[in-house]
Amino acid sequence: MQRVAVISVILEEPKKIQHEFNDAIASFQNIVRGRMGIPFEKEGVSVVSITVVGDINEINSLTGKLGNIPYVTVKTAISKKEI
């Protein structure tokens, strides 16, 4: 069963890792429903929110892939309701 999830990501060195980060998200484009990014250029940080719909394994796979990128912090909220 599928669930809705929001993946919150902080990139601490966005210019160094943006290509690896974008490639990781692109590899899960089948579950990504929306993405919003806010750059904090002066601080050298970016905040990204990704909304996904998928099964728990797909969501955890994407979260794990993003979390393994250096300078990236990831937290995920997953709905209790199955859709």
VEXDRENBA-213788 format. One record per atom (N, C-alpha, C): residue in three letters; y, z, x. Coordinates in steps of 0.05 Angstrom, whole numbers, padded with zeros to 5 digits, always signed. Each point is the difference from the previous one (the first is absolute). Layout:
BEGIN
ALAYZX ...
***
This chain:
BEGIN
MET-00024+00000+00017 MET+00024+00000-00017 MET+00025+00000+00018 GLN+00021-00012-00011 GLN+00025-00002+00015 GLN+00019+00022-00007 ARG+00017+00006+00019 ARG+00021+00020-00004 ARG+00027-00011+00010 VAL+00021+00011-00010 VAL+00027-00006+00010 VAL+00006+00020+00023 ALA+00012-00009+00021 ALA+00008+00017+00022 ALA+00027-00008+00011 VAL+00014+00019+00011 VAL+00024-00005+00015 VAL-00004+00010+00029 ILE+00004-00018+00018 ILE-00003+00006+00029 ILE+00028+00002+00011 SER+00006+00024+00010 SER+00026+00004+00013 SER-00003-00001+00030 VAL+00017-00015+00013 VAL-00003-00005+00029 VAL+00027+00004+00014 ILE-00001+00014+00022 ILE+00024+00003+00018 ILE-00007-00014+00026 LEU+00017-00019+00007 LEU-00003-00014+00026 LEU+00021+00011+00019 GLU-00009+00012+00021 GLU+00019+00013+00019 GLU+00010-00019+00021 GLU-00013-00022+00004 GLU+00009-00021+00019 GLU-00004-00027-00014 PRO+00015-00005-00021 PRO-00006-00024-00016 PRO+00001-00026+00015 LYS+00018-00003+00019 LYS+00002-00026+00014 LYS-00024-00005+00018 LYS-00013+00022+00010 LYS-00023-00003+00017 LYS-00025-00007-00016 ILE-00002+00009-00024 ILE-00025-00002-00015 ILE+00001-00016-00026 GLN+00023-00012-00006 GLN+00002-00013-00026 GLN-00020-00023-00004 HIS-00007-00015+00021 HIS-00019-00022-00004 HIS-00028+00011-00006 GLU-00008+00020+00015 GLU-00027+00012-00005 GLU-00001+00013-00028 PHE+00022+00013-00008 PHE+00002+00013-00026 PHE-00002-00021-00022 ASN+00016-00022+00002 ASN+00000-00021-00020 ASN-00027-00014-00002 ASP-00013-00004+00023 ASP-00026-00013+00000 ASP-00021+00017-00014 ALA+00002+00027+00004 ALA-00019+00018-00014 ALA+00004-00002-00030 ILE+00024+00000-00009 ILE+00005-00001-00029 ILE-00009-00027-00011 ALA+00006-00022+00015 ALA-00008-00026-00009 ALA-00030-00003-00003 SER-00015+00014+00016 SER-00030-00001-00002 SER-00010+00013-00025 PHE+00017+00015-00014 PHE-00007+00013-00025 PHE+00017-00010-00023 GLN+00009-00025+00002 GLN+00018-00011-00020 GLN-00012-00001-00028 ASN-00026+00000-00002 ASN-00014+00000-00026 ASN+00004+00025-00016 ILE+00007+00023+00013 ILE+00004+00025-00015 ILE+00029+00008-00001 VAL+00018-00012+00016 VAL+00028+00007+00002 VAL+00015-00011-00024 ARG+00013+00018-00015 ARG+00015-00009-00024 ARG+00030+00000+00005 GLY+00009+00017+00019 GLY+00029+00001+00006 GLY+00005+00015+00026 ARG+00023-00006+00011 ARG+00007+00012+00026 ARG+00031+00003+00001 MET+00009+00023+00009 MET+00029+00004+00003 MET+00004+00014+00027 GLY+00018-00011+00016 GLY+00006+00011+00026 GLY+00030+00007+00002 ILE+00005+00022+00013 ILE+00027+00009+00005 ILE+00003+00005+00030 PRO+00016-00017+00013 PRO+00005+00004+00029 PRO+00022+00021+00005 PHE-00005+00017+00018 PHE+00020+00019+00010 PHE+00006-00009+00029 GLU+00016-00021+00002 GLU+00004-00013+00026 GLU+00012+00019+00021 LYS+00020+00015-00008 LYS+00013+00019+00019 LYS-00020+00020+00011 GLU-00018+00009-00017 GLU-00020+00020+00008 GLU-00025-00013+00013 GLY-00003-00026-00003 GLY-00023-00014+00012 GLY-00026+00006-00015 VAL+00002+00003-00026 VAL-00023+00006-00017 VAL+00001-00017-00025 SER-00023-00007-00011 SER-00002-00014-00026 SER-00019+00015-00018 VAL+00006+00000-00026 VAL-00017+00013-00020 VAL-00009-00023-00018 VAL-00026-00001-00005 VAL-00012-00020-00017 VAL-00018+00013-00021 SER+00003-00010-00025 SER-00017+00009-00022 SER-00016-00024-00010 ILE-00026+00002-00001 ILE-00018-00021-00008 ILE-00016+00008-00024 THR+00002-00015-00022 THR-00015+00006-00024 THR-00024-00018+00000 VAL-00024+00012-00004 VAL-00025-00016+00000 VAL-00017+00007-00024 VAL-00018-00018-00008 VAL-00020+00004-00020 VAL-00026-00009+00012 GLY-00019+00019+00003 GLY-00025-00007+00012 GLY-00020+00023-00003 ASP-00024-00004+00010 ASP-00019+00022+00000 ASP+00006+00019+00023 ILE-00011+00023-00001 ILE+00006+00021+00020 ILE-00006-00010+00028 ASN-00021-00014+00004 ASN-00007-00010+00027 ASN+00021-00020+00011 GLU+00010-00017-00017 GLU+00021-00019+00008 GLU+00025+00015+00007 ILE+00008+00018-00016 ILE+00025+00016+00004 ILE-00003+00015+00026 ASN-00022+00014+00004 ASN-00004+00016+00024 ASN-00002-00018+00025 SER-00011-00024-00003 SER-00002-00019+00022 SER+00028-00008+00009 LEU+00017-00007-00019 LEU+00028-00008+00007 LEU+00015+00024+00012 THR-00003+00023-00012 THR+00014+00024+00011 THR-00009+00006+00028 GLY-00026-00002+00005 GLY-00011+00005+00027 GLY+00010-00020+00020 LYS+00000-00025-00008 LYS+00010-00022+00018 LYS+00029+00005+00008 LEU+00016+00007-00020 LEU+00029+00005+00006 LEU+00003+00025+00017 GLY-00016+00021-00006 GLY+00002+00025+00015 GLY-00009-00002+00029 ASN-00015-00021+00007 ASN-00009-00004+00027 ASN+00020-00015+00017 ILE+00022-00009-00012 ILE+00021-00014+00015 ILE+00017+00021+00013 PRO+00006-00002+00026 PRO+00018+00019+00013 PRO+00027+00001-00013 TYR+00012+00024+00000 TYR+00027+00005-00011 TYR+00001-00002-00031 VAL-00023+00001-00013 VAL-00001-00002-00029 VAL-00011+00026-00012 THR+00013+00011-00020 THR-00010+00023-00015 THR-00004-00009-00029 VAL-00024+00007-00011 VAL-00007-00010-00027 VAL-00009+00023-00018 LYS+00009-00001-00025 LYS-00009+00019-00020 LYS-00005-00017-00025 THR-00021+00008-00015 THR-00007-00016-00024 THR-00003+00018-00024 ALA+00010-00009-00023 ALA-00004+00013-00026 ALA-00017-00019-00017 ILE-00023+00010-00010 ILE-00018-00017-00015 ILE-00002+00011-00028 SER+00002-00017-00021 SER-00002+00009-00027 SER-00028+00012-00006 LYS+00000+00020-00017 LYS-00026+00011-00009 LYS-00013-00019-00020 LYS+00017-00014-00015 LYS-00010-00017-00021 LYS-00011-00026+00011 GLU-00024-00007-00008 GLU-00012-00026+00008 GLU+00009-00021-00019 ILE+00005-00024+00010 ILE+00009-00022-00017 ILE-00020-00023+00002 
***
